[in-house]
Amino acid sequence: MVKLSRNVNTKEAIKILISDYDLKRWSKKQAKEWQKKRANCGQTAALQKQLNQKLISSIDTLKKIEKKAKVGLSSIKTIEDMEQTGELYHVTILVNYWLDCLIEHDPVLQFQTLQEVDRFFVMLKMQME
């Protein structure tokens, strides 16, 4: 706006704004600190995006496991069925606990839960092989 209204180049417009609003110019050290903070913000945003993607993926997989476990539990008709599929009851409780932890707004809890869930997924894969 200053550039157009006063018919000056960008460098002159910046000088006018600094002068008019009594702004202080940053030292090279301050400028480097701000660049570092911006870089850190970018890294934090990228990590948060990765965490969110991992959370969504894990929640989806846990919901599928929960659904299959409930189907298995609904098929229990006899004591023998209970002996064969009773473990599913414990799995549904554990899955529900993990789902609760993953939707919390505590990144440390989410990260720790994701580690537990990943170990569980590895164990499931090994059992299926």
C-alpha positions in Angstrom: 0.0 0.0 0.0 2.8 2.4 1.0 4.7 1.4 -2.2 1.7 2.4 -4.4 0.5 5.5 -2.5 4.0 7.1 -2.3 5.2 5.7 -5.6 8.4 4.2 -4.2 10.2 0.8 -4.5 9.8 -2.0 -2.0 13.0 -1.1 -0.1 11.9 2.5 0.3 8.4 1.4 1.4 9.9 -0.8 4.1 12.1 2.2 5.3 9.0 4.4 5.4 7.0 1.9 7.5 9.9 1.4 9.9 10.2 5.1 10.3 6.4 5.8 10.5 5.7 3.1 13.1 9.0 3.4 15.0 9.9 -0.2 14.3 13.3 -1.5 15.2 15.3 -3.4 12.6 16.4 -6.8 13.6 20.0 -7.6 14.1 21.5 -10.5 12.2 21.4 -12.5 15.4 17.7 -11.8 15.9 16.9 -12.6 12.3 18.8 -16.0 12.6 16.8 -16.8 15.7 13.5 -16.1 14.0 14.6 -18.2 11.0 15.5 -21.0 13.4 12.1 -20.7 15.1 10.3 -20.8 11.8 12.3 -23.9 10.8 11.4 -25.6 14.1 7.7 -24.7 13.6 7.9 -26.4 10.2 9.5 -29.5 11.6 6.9 -29.6 14.4 4.1 -29.2 11.9 5.5 -32.1 9.8 5.8 -34.3 12.9 2.3 -33.5 13.9 1.0 -34.4 10.5 2.9 -37.7 10.6 1.4 -38.4 14.1 -2.1 -37.6 12.9 -1.8 -39.9 9.9 -0.5 -42.7 12.2 -3.3 -42.1 14.6 -5.9 -42.2 11.9 -4.5 -45.4 10.5 -4.2 -47.1 13.9 -7.7 -46.1 14.9 -9.1 -47.5 11.6 -7.3 -50.8 12.1 -8.3 -51.0 15.7 -12.0 -50.4 14.8 -11.8 -53.2 12.2 -10.3 -55.5 14.9 -13.0 -54.5 17.3 -15.7 -55.2 14.8 -14.3 -58.7 14.0 -14.0 -59.5 17.7 -17.6 -58.5 18.3 -18.7 -60.7 15.5 -16.7 -63.6 17.0 -18.2 -62.9 20.4 -21.7 -62.9 19.1 -21.1 -66.4 17.7 -20.6 -67.9 21.1 -23.4 -70.4 21.8 -21.7 -73.1 24.0 -19.1 -73.5 26.6 -16.8 -74.9 24.0 -17.3 -71.8 21.8 -16.5 -69.7 24.9 -13.2 -71.7 25.5 -12.2 -71.2 21.9 -13.1 -67.5 21.4 -13.3 -66.2 25.0 -9.9 -64.4 24.4 -11.8 -62.0 22.1 -13.5 -60.5 25.1 -10.2 -59.4 26.5 -9.1 -58.1 23.1 -12.2 -55.9 22.8 -11.5 -54.4 26.2 -7.9 -53.7 25.3 -8.8 -52.2 21.9 -11.4 -49.9 23.5 -8.7 -48.7 26.0 -6.3 -48.0 23.2 -9.0 -46.2 21.2 -9.7 -44.0 24.2 -5.9 -43.2 24.6 -5.5 -42.4 21.0 -8.2 -39.8 20.9 -6.8 -38.0 24.0 -5.1 -34.7 23.4 -1.9 -35.8 25.1 0.8 -36.5 22.4 2.9 -38.4 24.9 0.1 -40.8 25.7 -0.8 -41.1 22.1 2.8 -41.9 21.2 3.1 -44.5 23.9 -0.2 -46.0 22.9 0.9 -46.2 19.3 4.0 -48.1 20.3 1.8 -50.6 22.2 -0.6 -50.9 19.3 2.3 -51.5 16.9 3.6 -54.3 19.0 0.0 -55.8 19.1 -0.2 -55.5 15.3 3.2 -57.3 14.9 2.0 -60.1 17.3 -1.2 -60.5 15.3 0.7 -60.7 12.0 2.9 -63.4 13.5 -0.1 -65.4 14.7 -1.7 -65.2 11.2 1.5 -66.6 9.5 
